[in-house]
Amino acid sequence: MARMSKQDNITEFVQRLKRLLSYNLGKEGMQTTLRTEIDIVKEYIALQQMRYDFVIEMNVEEGSYLEQPTVRMLLQPLVENYFVHGVDHKRKDNVISIKVRRVGEAVEIRVQENGRGMEPSQLQRIQQILSHRDPREEVEESKERQSIGIVNVHERFLLYFGDRYHIQITSEKGKGVLYTITIEDT
């Protein structure tokens, strides 16, 4: 019986991985909806839960705003940062929280984790990169490996949403990171 359970786990893993890779490689088109982005993040998290011990808290407020068009791969890199830079394998209380809701005339996306956090100098460097409103502008710090996912998301949001998009990052060493993304209605 244990063999069937192992086989089921492998089958589930492969199916999730196939969907995730297909989506990430653009086989489903460049444009998507916020709902699909959230579903893909759920797939990615499910794969990570097969590898790591952590708690996921996801709260998505239902509404037609979830059908809002967006571009692919906007949320996954933020969640990936947690697994690459934040998760502490010695802790038993690793948590990542994703909240998506309507706030007045805007959509607010909050990705918060309780990982390792950032040094103040690192946070300041990333905030400096994100303060540039022209994604084609040459910013030397954007080439740093540790912030490439955040810079990529920032550039994609800017290209797609322009001035309607804002990101705020707060972090404290040893206490995790909070990304707050706001997309204003047109």
ChimeraX commands (.cxc) that place a marker at each C-alpha (Angstrom):
marker #1 position 0.00,0.00,0.00 radius 0.5
marker #1 position 2.88,2.38,0.73 radius 0.5
marker #1 position 4.03,1.98,-2.87 radius 0.5
marker #1 position 0.73,3.26,-4.22 radius 0.5
marker #1 position 0.93,6.25,-1.93 radius 0.5
marker #1 position 4.46,7.00,-3.14 radius 0.5
marker #1 position 3.33,6.56,-6.75 radius 0.5
marker #1 position 0.39,8.92,-6.16 radius 0.5
marker #1 position 2.75,11.53,-4.72 radius 0.5
marker #1 position 5.06,11.24,-7.71 radius 0.5
marker #1 position 2.13,11.50,-10.13 radius 0.5
marker #1 position 0.78,14.58,-8.33 radius 0.5
marker #1 position 4.25,16.17,-8.30 radius 0.5
marker #1 position 4.77,15.58,-12.03 radius 0.5
marker #1 position 1.31,16.91,-12.95 radius 0.5
marker #1 position 1.83,20.08,-10.88 radius 0.5
marker #1 position 5.32,20.56,-12.29 radius 0.5
marker #1 position 4.07,20.10,-15.87 radius 0.5
marker #1 position 1.36,22.75,-15.42 radius 0.5
marker #1 position 3.79,25.15,-13.78 radius 0.5
marker #1 position 6.44,24.70,-16.49 radius 0.5
marker #1 position 3.90,25.05,-19.28 radius 0.5
marker #1 position 2.65,28.29,-17.76 radius 0.5
marker #1 position 6.12,29.67,-17.04 radius 0.5
marker #1 position 7.35,28.92,-20.56 radius 0.5
marker #1 position 4.49,30.92,-22.03 radius 0.5
marker #1 position 2.62,28.08,-23.69 radius 0.5
marker #1 position -0.62,29.54,-22.37 radius 0.5
marker #1 position -0.01,33.02,-23.81 radius 0.5
marker #1 position 1.62,36.14,-22.41 radius 0.5
marker #1 position -1.48,37.67,-20.88 radius 0.5
marker #1 position -3.48,36.12,-18.08 radius 0.5
marker #1 position -5.76,37.10,-15.22 radius 0.5
marker #1 position -5.02,37.76,-11.59 radius 0.5
marker #1 position -7.03,34.63,-10.73 radius 0.5
marker #1 position -4.79,32.47,-12.94 radius 0.5
marker #1 position -1.67,34.03,-11.42 radius 0.5
marker #1 position -2.98,33.09,-7.96 radius 0.5
marker #1 position -3.75,29.54,-9.13 radius 0.5
marker #1 position -0.21,29.17,-10.48 radius 0.5
marker #1 position 1.25,30.41,-7.20 radius 0.5
marker #1 position -0.86,27.76,-5.44 radius 0.5
marker #1 position 0.66,25.10,-7.73 radius 0.5
marker #1 position 4.16,26.38,-7.01 radius 0.5
marker #1 position 3.52,26.39,-3.26 radius 0.5
marker #1 position 2.07,22.88,-3.37 radius 0.5
marker #1 position 5.30,21.69,-5.02 radius 0.5
marker #1 position 7.37,23.41,-2.36 radius 0.5
marker #1 position 5.26,21.87,0.41 radius 0.5
marker #1 position 6.32,18.46,-0.89 radius 0.5
marker #1 position 9.92,19.52,-0.17 radius 0.5
marker #1 position 9.80,21.86,2.85 radius 0.5
marker #1 position 7.94,22.09,6.13 radius 0.5
marker #1 position 6.07,25.40,6.22 radius 0.5
marker #1 position 2.59,26.83,6.66 radius 0.5
marker #1 position 0.80,28.68,3.88 radius 0.5
marker #1 position -1.93,31.17,4.66 radius 0.5
marker #1 position -3.79,32.31,1.57 radius 0.5
marker #1 position -6.70,34.70,1.72 radius 0.5
marker #1 position -8.11,35.79,-1.63 radius 0.5
marker #1 position -11.16,38.03,-1.50 radius 0.5
marker #1 position -13.53,36.88,-4.26 radius 0.5
marker #1 position -14.67,39.41,-6.80 radius 0.5
marker #1 position -14.73,40.31,-10.47 radius 0.5
marker #1 position -11.41,42.14,-10.01 radius 0.5
marker #1 position -9.74,38.69,-10.11 radius 0.5
marker #1 position -10.56,38.55,-13.82 radius 0.5
marker #1 position -8.48,41.70,-14.37 radius 0.5
marker #1 position -5.94,41.14,-17.16 radius 0.5
marker #1 position -2.31,40.99,-16.16 radius 0.5
marker #1 position 0.93,39.47,-17.41 radius 0.5
marker #1 position 2.31,36.12,-16.34 radius 0.5
marker #1 position 4.89,35.45,-13.63 radius 0.5
marker #1 position 4.23,38.41,-11.39 radius 0.5
marker #1 position 3.61,36.71,-8.05 radius 0.5
marker #1 position 5.67,33.52,-8.23 radius 0.5
marker #1 position 9.08,35.29,-8.10 radius 0.5
marker #1 position 8.10,36.98,-4.83 radius 0.5
marker #1 position 7.15,33.63,-3.32 radius 0.5
marker #1 position 10.32,32.06,-4.74 radius 0.5
marker #1 position 12.39,34.64,-2.86 radius 0.5
marker #1 position 11.14,33.10,0.35 radius 0.5
marker #1 position 12.37,29.62,-0.61 radius 0.5
marker #1 position 15.68,30.87,-2.00 radius 0.5
marker #1 position 16.57,33.50,0.60 radius 0.5
marker #1 position 14.15,33.35,3.51 radius 0.5
marker #1 position 13.11,29.90,4.66 radius 0.5
marker #1 position 14.95,28.71,7.76 radius 0.5
marker #1 position 15.12,24.91,7.69 radius 0.5
marker #1 position 15.84,24.77,11.43 radius 0.5
marker #1 position 12.55,26.50,12.31 radius 0.5
marker #1 position 9.26,24.69,12.68 radius 0.5
marker #1 position 7.15,27.83,12.21 radius 0.5
marker #1 position 7.99,28.89,8.64 radius 0.5
marker #1 position 4.96,30.80,7.30 radius 0.5
marker #1 position 4.14,32.55,4.05 radius 0.5
marker #1 position 0.95,34.57,3.74 radius 0.5
marker #1 position -0.65,35.83,0.54 radius 0.5
marker #1 position -3.61,38.21,0.71 radius 0.5
marker #1 position -5.38,39.63,-2.33 radius 0.5
marker #1 position -8.24,42.06,-1.90 radius 0.5
marker #1 position -10.06,45.04,-3.29 radius 0.5
marker #1 position -9.27,48.31,-1.49 radius 0.5
marker #1 position -11.41,51.14,-2.80 radius 0.5
marker #1 position -10.45,51.72,-6.43 radius 0.5
marker #1 position -7.40,49.45,-6.31 radius 0.5
marker #1 position -6.27,45.84,-5.93 radius 0.5
marker #1 position -3.89,45.15,-3.06 radius 0.5
marker #1 position -1.61,42.11,-3.07 radius 0.5
marker #1 position 0.36,41.35,0.09 radius 0.5
marker #1 position 2.99,38.63,0.19 radius 0.5
marker #1 position 4.43,38.26,3.67 radius 0.5
marker #1 position 6.83,35.70,5.08 radius 0.5
marker #1 position 8.55,35.21,8.40 radius 0.5
marker #1 position 11.94,34.17,7.02 radius 0.5
marker #1 position 15.41,35.55,7.47 radius 0.5
marker #1 position 14.58,39.09,6.35 radius 0.5
marker #1 position 17.02,41.60,4.91 radius 0.5
marker #1 position 19.83,43.69,6.26 radius 0.5
marker #1 position 18.92,47.42,6.25 radius 0.5
marker #1 position 21.56,48.12,3.58 radius 0.5
marker #1 position 20.17,45.39,1.32 radius 0.5
marker #1 position 16.60,46.68,1.73 radius 0.5
marker #1 position 17.75,50.23,0.99 radius 0.5
marker #1 position 19.55,49.05,-2.17 radius 0.5
marker #1 position 16.44,47.23,-3.41 radius 0.5
marker #1 position 14.22,50.22,-2.62 radius 0.5
marker #1 position 16.62,52.43,-4.59 radius 0.5
marker #1 position 16.33,50.09,-7.60 radius 0.5
marker #1 position 12.54,50.08,-7.35 radius 0.5
marker #1 position 12.39,53.87,-7.20 radius 0.5
marker #1 position 13.38,54.02,-10.89 radius 0.5
marker #1 position 10.21,54.39,-12.92 radius 0.5
marker #1 position 11.84,53.55,-16.28 radius 0.5
marker #1 position 12.56,49.79,-16.43 radius 0.5
marker #1 position 14.93,50.29,-19.39 radius 0.5
marker #1 position 17.11,52.64,-17.34 radius 0.5
marker #1 position 20.47,51.06,-16.62 radius 0.5
marker #1 position 20.71,50.42,-12.89 radius 0.5
marker #1 position 23.90,48.64,-11.86 radius 0.5
marker #1 position 22.39,47.19,-8.67 radius 0.5
marker #1 position 19.66,45.45,-10.67 radius 0.5
marker #1 position 22.28,43.03,-11.88 radius 0.5
marker #1 position 22.76,41.68,-8.37 radius 0.5
marker #1 position 21.62,38.08,-8.24 radius 0.5
marker #1 position 19.80,38.49,-4.93 radius 0.5
marker #1 position 17.33,41.08,-6.20 radius 0.5
marker #1 position 16.77,39.95,-9.78 radius 0.5
marker #1 position 13.34,38.41,-9.04 radius 0.5
marker #1 position 12.04,41.59,-7.43 radius 0.5
marker #1 position 13.50,43.75,-10.21 radius 0.5
marker #1 position 11.93,41.47,-12.84 radius 0.5
marker #1 position 8.50,41.74,-11.20 radius 0.5
marker #1 position 8.91,45.51,-10.86 radius 0.5
marker #1 position 9.80,45.91,-14.54 radius 0.5
marker #1 position 6.92,43.69,-15.69 radius 0.5
marker #1 position 4.41,45.61,-13.56 radius 0.5
marker #1 position 5.74,48.96,-14.81 radius 0.5
marker #1 position 5.57,47.91,-18.44 radius 0.5
marker #1 position 2.05,46.57,-18.10 radius 0.5
marker #1 position 0.42,48.95,-15.58 radius 0.5
marker #1 position 2.62,52.07,-15.73 radius 0.5
marker #1 position 1.92,54.63,-13.02 radius 0.5
marker #1 position -1.11,52.66,-11.80 radius 0.5
marker #1 position 1.25,50.24,-10.03 radius 0.5
marker #1 position 3.16,50.72,-6.77 radius 0.5
marker #1 position 5.27,48.35,-4.69 radius 0.5
marker #1 position 6.42,48.73,-1.12 radius 0.5
marker #1 position 8.85,46.37,0.58 radius 0.5
marker #1 position 9.43,46.27,4.30 radius 0.5
marker #1 position 11.80,43.91,6.05 radius 0.5
marker #1 position 13.67,43.41,9.24 radius 0.5
marker #1 position 16.56,41.02,9.70 radius 0.5
marker #1 position 15.28,37.82,11.29 radius 0.5
marker #1 position 11.62,38.83,10.92 radius 0.5
marker #1 position 10.87,38.30,7.24 radius 0.5
marker #1 position 9.72,40.42,4.33 radius 0.5
marker #1 position 6.42,42.05,3.37 radius 0.5
marker #1 position 5.72,42.98,-0.27 radius 0.5
marker #1 position 2.69,45.22,-0.77 radius 0.5
marker #1 position 1.65,45.72,-4.38 radius 0.5
marker #1 position -1.11,48.14,-5.30 radius 0.5
marker #1 position -2.70,48.32,-8.75 radius 0.5
marker #1 position -5.04,51.26,-9.21 radius 0.5
marker #1 position -8.05,51.05,-11.52 radius 0.5
marker #1 position -7.99,52.97,-14.79 radius 0.5
marker link #1:1,2 radius 0.2
marker link #1:2,3 radius 0.2
marker link #1:3,4 radius 0.2
marker link #1:4,5 radius 0.2
marker link #1:5,6 radius 0.2
marker link #1:6,7 radius 0.2
marker link #1:7,8 radius 0.2
marker link #1:8,9 radius 0.2
marker link #1:9,10 radius 0.2
marker link #1:10,11 radius 0.2
marker link #1:11,12 radius 0.2
marker link #1:12,13 radius 0.2
marker link #1:13,14 radius 0.2
marker link #1:14,15 radius 0.2
marker link #1:15,16 radius 0.2
marker link #1:16,17 radius 0.2
marker link #1:17,18 radius 0.2
marker link #1:18,19 radius 0.2
marker link #1:19,20 radius 0.2
marker link #1:20,21 radius 0.2
marker link #1:21,22 radius 0.2
marker link #1:22,23 radius 0.2
marker link #1:23,24 radius 0.2
marker link #1:24,25 radius 0.2
marker link #1:25,26 radius 0.2
marker link #1:26,27 radius 0.2
marker link #1:27,28 radius 0.2
marker link #1:28,29 radius 0.2
marker link #1:29,30 radius 0.2
marker link #1:30,31 radius 0.2
marker link #1:31,32 radius 0.2
marker link #1:32,33 radius 0.2
marker link #1:33,34 radius 0.2
marker link #1:34,35 radius 0.2
marker link #1:35,36 radius 0.2
marker link #1:36,37 radius 0.2
marker link #1:37,38 radius 0.2
marker link #1:38,39 radius 0.2
marker link #1:39,40 radius 0.2
marker link #1:40,41 radius 0.2
marker link #1:41,42 radius 0.2
marker link #1:42,43 radius 0.2
marker link #1:43,44 radius 0.2
marker link #1:44,45 radius 0.2
marker link #1:45,46 radius 0.2
marker link #1:46,47 radius 0.2
marker link #1:47,48 radius 0.2
marker link #1:48,49 radius 0.2
marker link #1:49,50 radius 0.2
marker link #1:50,51 radius 0.2
marker link #1:51,52 radius 0.2
marker link #1:52,53 radius 0.2
marker link #1:53,54 radius 0.2
marker link #1:54,55 radius 0.2
marker link #1:55,56 radius 0.2
marker link #1:56,57 radius 0.2
marker link #1:57,58 radius 0.2
marker link #1:58,59 radius 0.2
marker link #1:59,60 radius 0.2
marker link #1:60,61 radius 0.2
marker link #1:61,62 radius 0.2
marker link #1:62,63 radius 0.2
marker link #1:63,64 radius 0.2
marker link #1:64,65 radius 0.2
marker link #1:65,66 radius 0.2
marker link #1:66,67 radius 0.2
marker link #1:67,68 radius 0.2
marker link #1:68,69 radius 0.2
marker link #1:69,70 radius 0.2
marker link #1:70,71 radius 0.2
marker link #1:71,72 radius 0.2
marker link #1:72,73 radius 0.2
marker link #1:73,74 radius 0.2
marker link #1:74,75 radius 0.2
marker link #1:75,76 radius 0.2
marker link #1:76,77 radius 0.2
marker link #1:77,78 radius 0.2
marker link #1:78,79 radius 0.2
marker link #1:79,80 radius 0.2
marker link #1:80,81 radius 0.2
marker link #1:81,82 radius 0.2
marker link #1:82,83 radius 0.2
marker link #1:83,84 radius 0.2
marker link #1:84,85 radius 0.2
marker link #1:85,86 radius 0.2
marker link #1:86,87 radius 0.2
marker link #1:87,88 radius 0.2
marker link #1:88,89 radius 0.2
marker link #1:89,90 radius 0.2
marker link #1:90,91 radius 0.2
marker link #1:91,92 radius 0.2
marker link #1:92,93 radius 0.2
marker link #1:93,94 radius 0.2
marker link #1:94,95 radius 0.2
marker link #1:95,96 radius 0.2
marker link #1:96,97 radius 0.2
marker link #1:97,98 radius 0.2
marker link #1:98,99 radius 0.2
marker link #1:99,100 radius 0.2
marker link #1:100,101 radius 0.2
marker link #1:101,102 radius 0.2
marker link #1:102,103 radius 0.2
marker link #1:103,104 radius 0.2
marker link #1:104,105 radius 0.2
marker link #1:105,106 radius 0.2
marker link #1:106,107 radius 0.2
marker link #1:107,108 radius 0.2
marker link #1:108,109 radius 0.2
marker link #1:109,110 radius 0.2
marker link #1:110,111 radius 0.2
marker link #1:111,112 radius 0.2
marker link #1:112,113 radius 0.2
marker link #1:113,114 radius 0.2
marker link #1:114,115 radius 0.2
marker link #1:115,116 radius 0.2
marker link #1:116,117 radius 0.2
marker link #1:117,118 radius 0.2
marker link #1:118,119 radius 0.2
marker link #1:119,120 radius 0.2
marker link #1:120,121 radius 0.2
marker link #1:121,122 radius 0.2
marker link #1:122,123 radius 0.2
marker link #1:123,124 radius 0.2
marker link #1:124,125 radius 0.2
marker link #1:125,126 radius 0.2
marker link #1:126,127 radius 0.2
marker link #1:127,128 radius 0.2
marker link #1:128,129 radius 0.2
marker link #1:129,130 radius 0.2
marker link #1:130,131 radius 0.2
marker link #1:131,132 radius 0.2
marker link #1:132,133 radius 0.2
marker link #1:133,134 radius 0.2
marker link #1:134,135 radius 0.2
marker link #1:135,136 radius 0.2
marker link #1:136,137 radius 0.2
marker link #1:137,138 radius 0.2
marker link #1:138,139 radius 0.2
marker link #1:139,140 radius 0.2
marker link #1:140,141 radius 0.2
marker link #1:141,142 radius 0.2
marker link #1:142,143 radius 0.2
marker link #1:143,144 radius 0.2
marker link #1:144,145 radius 0.2
marker link #1:145,146 radius 0.2
marker link #1:146,147 radius 0.2
marker link #1:147,148 radius 0.2
marker link #1:148,149 radius 0.2
marker link #1:149,150 radius 0.2
marker link #1:150,151 radius 0.2
marker link #1:151,152 radius 0.2
marker link #1:152,153 radius 0.2
marker link #1:153,154 radius 0.2
marker link #1:154,155 radius 0.2
marker link #1:155,156 radius 0.2
marker link #1:156,157 radius 0.2
marker link #1:157,158 radius 0.2
marker link #1:158,159 radius 0.2
marker link #1:159,160 radius 0.2
marker link #1:160,161 radius 0.2
marker link #1:161,162 radius 0.2
marker link #1:162,163 radius 0.2
marker link #1:163,164 radius 0.2
marker link #1:164,165 radius 0.2
marker link #1:165,166 radius 0.2
marker link #1:166,167 radius 0.2
marker link #1:167,168 radius 0.2
marker link #1:168,169 radius 0.2
marker link #1:169,170 radius 0.2
marker link #1:170,171 radius 0.2
marker link #1:171,172 radius 0.2
marker link #1:172,173 radius 0.2
marker link #1:173,174 radius 0.2
marker link #1:174,175 radius 0.2
marker link #1:175,176 radius 0.2
marker link #1:176,177 radius 0.2
marker link #1:177,178 radius 0.2
marker link #1:178,179 radius 0.2
marker link #1:179,180 radius 0.2
marker link #1:180,181 radius 0.2
marker link #1:181,182 radius 0.2
marker link #1:182,183 radius 0.2
marker link #1:183,184 radius 0.2
marker link #1:184,185 radius 0.2
marker link #1:185,186 radius 0.2
view
